[in-house]
Amino acid sequence: MRANYHDKCKSADQRSSAVTVSILAYDEKSGTFGGAAMTGSLCVGGWVLRGGAESGLSASQGTAPSTLWGEDVLEKMKTGMSAGDAVAQVTDPDTGRAHRQLAAIDLHGDTGHFTGEMSVPVCGALEGPGVVVSGNMLADWSVIAAVRDTYLSTKGAMPDRLMAALVAGARAGGDSRGLLSAALLVASRAVTPLTLRIDRSAKPLEDLADLLAAARAEPYHGWTRVVPTLDDPYRAPDLVEPEALPLPRDGDGVA
């Protein structure tokens, strides 16, 4: 399990920036990708997490995060490029890379990451089998380790493992300013994507857990089982058994 830790990260004058801890993972048995993030600033889901089952996932963050990095690394991995090579090709030409972080997980579950030397400490990344965790401005390096290790030791569905990892990271110290937003992204070819975001809250992890529970409840959950997926792009309500797949009431579950 490799680490990328910068003990010379710049510390004083960037404490107001949007920083985060993120995790990207792939479960080979189920073919499921998952990502989660939390931060002490607004809208971590929109800034950090991107991707899907056709490309893998990316997490772009830092004191001056580049959403372009997040998109560009996905495009490269979609062609079959490894996460490590894709991250290197995206980050190397950027003259502002010292202020940014990027992590990626590719279609084979391999990972890559980059942490710029001007990132705010505690900062860096840890990898494990099918998982990469990145962070900056953390209260302690143990935060990243707690996120990674909890994900790897937790059994169950991808969303549950990711939520457990975020909670463990928060308990270990999380963002040194406290938390304000959190997000979850789960994707596979067989099911509809799950994208949940808490953009501003005094208790974003609790709210994210509540939103996940609502997404798993009926009638919303039944509705997600009759809309198209990558493996079943023409799926529709009249093509499945209605007694097994309850549809939403009027006004519920409309995307």
C-alpha positions as CSV (number, residue, x, y, z in Angstrom):
1,M,0.0,0.0,0.0
2,R,1.8,3.1,-1.2
3,A,1.7,6.6,0.4
4,N,2.4,10.0,-1.0
5,Y,2.9,12.4,1.9
6,H,4.3,15.9,1.6
7,D,5.8,17.2,4.9
8,K,6.8,20.5,3.2
9,C,3.3,21.5,2.2
10,K,2.6,25.2,2.5
11,S,0.7,25.9,5.7
12,A,-0.1,29.4,6.6
13,D,-1.8,31.6,4.1
14,Q,-4.2,29.2,2.3
15,R,-6.4,28.1,5.2
16,S,-9.5,29.6,3.6
17,S,-9.3,27.4,0.5
18,A,-11.7,24.7,-0.4
19,V,-9.9,21.5,0.8
20,T,-11.2,18.0,1.1
21,V,-10.6,14.3,1.8
22,S,-11.8,11.9,-0.9
23,I,-11.9,8.2,-1.5
24,L,-12.2,6.3,-4.9
25,A,-12.8,2.6,-5.0
26,Y,-13.6,-0.4,-7.2
27,D,-15.1,-3.7,-6.2
28,E,-14.1,-6.2,-8.8
29,K,-16.6,-8.9,-7.7
30,S,-19.6,-6.7,-8.3
31,G,-18.0,-4.4,-11.0
32,T,-19.0,-1.4,-8.9
33,F,-17.1,1.9,-8.7
34,G,-17.6,4.2,-5.8
35,G,-16.4,7.6,-4.7
36,A,-17.0,9.8,-1.6
37,A,-15.8,13.1,-0.3
38,M,-16.2,15.5,2.5
39,T,-14.9,19.0,3.1
40,G,-15.0,22.1,5.3
41,S,-16.3,24.2,2.3
42,L,-19.3,24.2,0.0
43,C,-20.3,21.8,-2.7
44,V,-17.6,19.1,-2.5
45,G,-19.6,16.7,-4.8
46,G,-19.7,19.2,-7.7
47,W,-16.0,20.2,-7.3
48,V,-14.4,16.9,-6.6
49,L,-16.1,13.7,-7.8
50,R,-16.6,12.6,-11.4
51,G,-16.8,9.5,-13.5
52,G,-18.8,6.4,-14.3
53,A,-18.6,2.8,-15.2
54,E,-17.3,3.5,-18.7
55,S,-14.3,5.5,-17.6
56,G,-13.5,5.0,-13.9
57,L,-13.6,7.8,-11.3
58,S,-11.6,10.9,-10.5
59,A,-11.2,13.2,-7.5
60,S,-9.8,16.7,-8.3
61,Q,-9.2,18.9,-5.3
62,G,-6.7,21.2,-3.6
63,T,-6.2,24.8,-2.8
64,A,-6.9,25.8,-6.4
65,P,-8.7,22.7,-7.7
66,S,-9.0,22.0,-11.5
67,T,-12.2,20.5,-12.6
68,L,-10.5,20.2,-16.0
69,W,-8.1,17.7,-14.4
70,G,-11.0,15.6,-13.3
71,E,-12.6,15.5,-16.8
72,D,-9.3,15.1,-18.7
73,V,-8.2,12.1,-16.6
74,L,-11.5,10.3,-17.2
75,E,-11.2,10.8,-21.0
76,K,-7.8,9.2,-21.0
77,M,-8.9,6.3,-18.8
78,K,-11.9,5.7,-21.0
79,T,-9.5,4.8,-23.9
80,G,-7.8,2.2,-21.7
81,M,-5.0,4.2,-20.3
82,S,-4.0,3.3,-16.7
83,A,-4.8,5.6,-13.9
84,G,-1.2,6.3,-13.1
85,D,-0.3,7.2,-16.7
86,A,-3.4,9.3,-17.0
87,V,-2.7,11.3,-13.8
88,A,0.8,11.9,-14.9
89,Q,-0.2,13.1,-18.4
90,V,-2.8,15.5,-17.0
91,T,-0.8,17.0,-14.2
92,D,2.7,17.2,-15.7
93,P,2.0,20.1,-18.2
94,D,0.1,22.3,-15.6
95,T,2.3,25.1,-14.3
96,G,-0.1,25.5,-11.4
97,R,0.0,21.9,-10.4
98,A,1.7,22.7,-7.1
99,H,-1.6,23.9,-5.7
100,R,-3.7,20.9,-6.8
101,Q,-4.4,17.3,-6.0
102,L,-5.7,14.6,-8.3
103,A,-6.6,10.9,-7.7
104,A,-8.1,8.4,-10.2
105,I,-9.2,4.8,-10.4
106,D,-9.3,3.1,-13.8
107,L,-11.4,0.4,-15.4
108,H,-9.2,-2.3,-13.9
109,G,-9.3,-0.9,-10.4
110,D,-5.8,0.4,-10.5
111,T,-5.1,3.8,-9.0
112,G,-3.0,6.9,-9.5
113,H,-2.6,10.1,-7.6
114,F,-0.7,13.4,-7.4
115,T,-0.3,16.0,-4.6
116,G,1.2,19.4,-5.4
117,E,4.0,20.6,-3.1
118,M,2.0,23.8,-2.2
119,S,-0.9,21.8,-0.9
120,V,-1.9,22.7,2.7
121,P,-0.8,20.2,5.4
122,V,-1.6,17.6,6.4
123,C,-1.8,16.5,2.8
124,G,-1.1,13.5,0.6
125,A,-2.6,10.2,-0.5
126,L,-2.7,6.5,0.4
127,E,-3.5,3.5,-1.8
128,G,-4.7,0.1,-1.1
129,P,-6.2,-2.8,-3.2
130,G,-8.7,-1.1,-5.4
131,V,-8.8,2.1,-3.4
132,V,-7.1,5.5,-3.2
133,V,-7.6,8.2,-0.6
134,S,-6.5,11.8,-0.9
135,G,-6.6,14.8,1.4
136,N,-5.2,18.1,2.4
137,M,-5.6,20.5,5.4
138,L,-6.3,17.5,7.5
139,A,-6.1,17.5,11.3
140,D,-3.7,14.5,11.2
141,W,-2.3,12.0,8.8
142,S,-4.2,9.3,10.5
143,V,-7.4,10.7,8.9
144,I,-6.4,9.3,5.5
145,A,-5.4,6.0,7.0
146,A,-8.7,5.7,8.8
147,V,-10.7,6.3,5.6
148,R,-8.7,3.7,3.6
149,D,-8.5,1.1,6.4
150,T,-12.2,1.3,7.3
151,Y,-13.2,1.0,3.7
152,L,-11.0,-2.1,3.3
153,S,-12.3,-3.7,6.5
154,T,-16.0,-3.0,6.1
155,K,-18.2,-5.6,4.5
156,G,-21.4,-4.9,2.5
157,A,-22.5,-2.7,-0.4
158,M,-20.3,0.0,-1.9
159,P,-22.4,2.9,-0.4
160,D,-22.2,1.5,3.1
161,R,-18.4,0.9,2.9
162,L,-17.9,4.5,1.6
163,M,-20.1,6.0,4.3
164,A,-18.3,4.0,7.0
165,A,-15.0,5.3,5.6
166,L,-16.1,8.9,5.7
167,V,-17.4,8.6,9.3
168,A,-14.1,7.0,10.4
169,G,-12.2,9.9,8.8
170,A,-14.3,12.5,10.4
171,R,-13.8,10.8,13.8
172,A,-10.1,10.7,13.2
173,G,-10.0,14.5,12.7
174,G,-11.3,15.1,9.1
175,D,-10.9,18.6,7.9
176,S,-9.1,20.8,10.4
177,R,-12.0,23.4,10.2
178,G,-14.8,21.0,10.6
179,L,-17.2,19.7,7.8
180,L,-19.7,21.6,5.7
181,S,-20.4,19.3,2.7
182,A,-20.2,15.7,1.7
183,A,-21.0,13.6,-1.4
184,L,-21.3,10.0,-2.6
185,L,-21.0,8.6,-6.2
186,V,-21.6,5.0,-7.1
187,A,-21.7,3.5,-10.6
188,S,-21.8,0.2,-12.4
189,R,-22.9,-1.1,-15.7
190,A,-25.8,-3.1,-14.2
191,V,-27.6,-0.4,-12.1
192,T,-28.4,3.2,-12.4
193,P,-25.8,5.7,-11.1
194,L,-26.2,7.0,-7.5
195,T,-25.1,10.6,-7.1
196,L,-25.9,12.1,-3.7
197,R,-24.7,15.5,-2.5
198,I,-25.0,17.6,0.6
199,D,-23.8,21.0,-0.5
200,R,-24.0,22.9,2.8
201,S,-24.9,21.6,6.2
202,A,-23.8,21.7,9.8
203,K,-24.0,17.9,9.8
204,P,-23.2,16.8,6.2
205,L,-22.4,13.2,7.0
206,E,-25.7,12.7,8.9
207,D,-27.6,14.3,6.1
208,L,-25.8,12.2,3.5
209,A,-26.7,9.1,5.4
210,D,-30.3,10.2,5.5
211,L,-30.3,10.9,1.8
212,L,-28.9,7.5,1.1
213,A,-31.6,5.8,3.2
214,A,-34.2,7.8,1.2
215,A,-32.7,6.7,-2.1
216,R,-32.9,3.1,-1.0
217,A,-36.6,3.3,0.1
218,E,-39.7,2.9,-2.0
219,P,-41.0,4.3,-4.2
220,Y,-37.7,5.9,-5.4
221,H,-35.7,2.7,-5.3
222,G,-38.2,0.8,-7.4
223,W,-38.3,3.6,-10.0
224,T,-34.5,3.4,-10.4
225,R,-34.9,-0.3,-11.3
226,V,-36.9,0.4,-14.4
227,V,-34.8,3.2,-16.0
228,P,-32.0,2.5,-18.5
229,T,-28.5,1.3,-17.5
230,L,-25.4,0.7,-19.5
231,D,-26.1,-3.0,-19.7
232,D,-29.8,-2.5,-20.4
233,P,-30.1,0.8,-22.3
234,Y,-33.7,0.2,-23.5
235,R,-35.2,-0.7,-20.1
236,A,-38.6,0.8,-19.4
237,P,-41.5,0.0,-17.0
238,D,-43.5,-2.0,-19.5
239,L,-40.6,-4.3,-20.1
240,V,-40.3,-5.5,-16.5
241,E,-42.6,-7.2,-14.1
242,P,-44.6,-4.5,-12.3
243,E,-45.2,-6.6,-9.2
244,A,-41.5,-6.9,-8.6
245,L,-40.6,-3.3,-9.4
246,P,-43.0,-0.8,-7.8
247,L,-43.3,2.5,-9.6
248,P,-43.3,5.9,-7.9
249,R,-46.5,7.7,-7.1
250,D,-47.4,10.9,-9.1
251,G,-44.7,13.4,-8.5
252,D,-42.2,11.0,-6.9
253,G,-38.9,9.8,-8.3
254,V,-39.0,12.1,-11.4
255,A,-35.5,13.0,-12.6
